[in-house]
């Protein structure tokens, strides 16, 4: 058993991770102890039996004290470049002083963050983490999962399942998104459109949110962490995904291919879509092909496949004729 502190887990994907951890812990014979680092008291979470430790990321001494008995720090801090950078650097500095044994920054993406402006904070934190690891022997890892499979649930009208009821989801879409906001990234499932990176044939790892949490939970039991630990639910191209979706929804999609040069021009021409286009460029160039480290380490974990996910979230859902309509691509 180790004591694990989660940072940034009071909402969004972090909350899904925390809930999944607690559920898996309740069934495990080697349970871990989880604490939540939060900027506020979160009495609603404390009432569920979660130990909440309020912290101010600008207060170094307070952070060090909060981590005094912690073995592993998991960060799922998201948001702005500043939030991903400043808060995590403060957390890393406190973890170093407190003698934390392992630290995993908020990665959960593709194989590199160098070409994506919004992820420059991730680059800074990872560089600092490697320096701390070299200096102190602290174990660090970059958890990589490719693209969130759960985005393909955006727009579904399916009802909640038992999992959603357990987690308090208001509807099936919220359950399936598992902490993500509705996100028409590349594929708009309701409109029936696909704005492909390149010709859409690049292999990509897609992983469902609770499967990410399950792999990370299992990684807590490893004696040694590799510097990069990838995981995956399934490997498909966007063209493969379209074949699955069209079969399940029973209609053809409208498809647009975008060359790297075209996506670069779009990124430069519309700052609101810089992130969207930088990620699409990266995907066309192999960014989504993360390693299967944790799949091999934990073969008993059977993650959801793309076919299973699309069928569960879209089988029988009524959809209209495909139409580009209003552009709703993400950022």
C-alpha positions, 0 to 999 in steps of 0.5 A, spaced: 500 500 500 502 507 498 499 513 500 497 517 493 496 524 493 492 527 487 492 534 484 487 537 480 482 531 481 476 535 484 473 536 477 473 533 470 477 527 468 481 528 475 474 526 478 473 520 474 480 518 476 479 519 483 472 515 483 475 509 479 481 509 484 476 508 489 472 503 486 478 499 484 480 500 491 474 497 494 475 490 490 482 490 491 486 486 497 492 491 496 489 497 497 492 504 497 490 510 501 488 516 496 488 524 498 486 529 494 489 536 494 484 541 493 484 549 493 478 549 497 475 544 502 470 540 498 466 538 504 461 534 499 467 530 497 470 529 504 463 527 506 464 521 501 470 519 506 475 522 501 481 525 505 481 532 502 487 537 504 486 544 502 493 547 499 495 554 496 500 552 490 503 559 492 505 557 499 511 552 498 511 550 506 504 548 506 505 544 500 511 541 503 507 539 509 501 536 505 505 531 502 509 529 508 506 522 508 505 521 501 509 516 497 506 518 490 504 524 487 499 524 481 497 530 477 491 531 473 492 539 473 489 542 466 487 548 463 491 554 461 498 553 459 500 557 466 496 552 470 499 546 467 506 550 468 506 554 474 502 550 479 505 543 477 512 546 478 510 548 485 508 541 486 514 538 484 518 543 488 514 541 494 514 533 492 522 534 492 523 537 499 517 532 502 521 526 500 516 524 495 518 517 492 514 518 485 511 524 481 507 523 475 505 530 471 499 531 467 501 528 461 495 523 458 496 525 451 501 523 445 508 522 444 511 529 445 508 536 447 513 540 443 509 542 437 503 544 441 503 551 444 497 549 449 502 544 452 508 548 452 507 548 460 507 540 460 514 541 456 517 545 462 514 541 467 517 534 464 524 537 463 524 540 471 521 533 473 527 529 469 532 534 473 529 532 479 529 525 478 536 525 476 538 529 482 534 525 487 532 518 484 525 520 484 521 516 480 517 519 474 513 517 468 509 520 463 503 517 462 501 517 455 494 514 452 493 517 445 486 520 444 481 520 449 476 515 446 470 518 450 470 524 445 466 519 440 460 520 445 459 527 444 452 528 442 449 521 444 442 521 447 443 514 450 441 513 458 445 512 464 448 505 465 449 503 472 456 506 472 453 513 471 448 512 476 454 510 481 458 516 479 452 521 479 452 522 472 445 526 469 445 523 463 448 518 458 453 523 455 455 526 461 457 518 463 460 517 457 465 523 457 467 521 464 469 528 466 471 531 459 466 537 456 462 535 449 468 535 444 467 535 437 474 533 435 475 531 428 469 527 428 462 530 429 458 524 431 451 528 431 452 532 424 455 526 421 462 530 419 469 528 419 475 534 418 481 529 418 488 530 419 491 528 413 488 523 409 485 520 416 489 513 415 495 515 420 494 509 426 492 512 433 491 509 440 484 511 442 483 510 450 477 510 454 477 515 460 476 510 466 481 505 462 486 510 463 484 511 470 484 503 471 491 502 468 494 508 472 491 505 478 495 498 476 501 502 475 501 504 482 503 497 484 509 497 480 516 497 484 519 501 478 516 506 474 519 507 466 520 514 464 514 513 459 508 508 460 503 508 455 497 505 454 491 504 449 484 501 449 485 500 441 489 502 435 485 505 429 485 510 424 480 516 423 478 512 417 477 506 421 473 509 426 469 512 420 467 505 418 465 503 425 461 509 426 457 509 419 455 502 420 453 503 427 449 509 425 447 507 419 449 513 414 454 516 410 459 521 413 461 528 409 469 527 409 474 533 408 481 531 408 486 536 410 494 536 408 499 538 413 500 545 409 493 546 409 492 545 417 498 549 418 495 555 414 489 554 418 493 554 425 496 561 423 490 564 420 485 563 426 488 563 433 482 560 436 483 553 432 491 553 433 490 548 438 485 544 434 490 544 428 496 543 431 494 536 434 491 534 427 498 535 424 501 531 430 496 526 429 498 526 421 505 525 423 504 519 428 503 523 435 498 518 437 502 512 436 504 511 444 507 505 447 503 499 450 507 499 456 501 498 461 497 493 457 503 488 457 504 489 464 497 488 466 494 483 461 488 482 465 486 489 464 481 488 458 480 496 455 474 498 451 475 497 444 473 502 439 467 498 436 465 496 443 464 504 445 461 506 439 456 501 439 454 502 446 454 509 446 450 510 439 447 503 437 439 505 436 440 513 437 436 517 431 441 521 427 439 526 421 442 527 414 449 528 415 450 536 414 456 540 415 452 546 418 455 550 423 463 549 424 463 546 431 471 544 431 474 544 438 479 551 439 
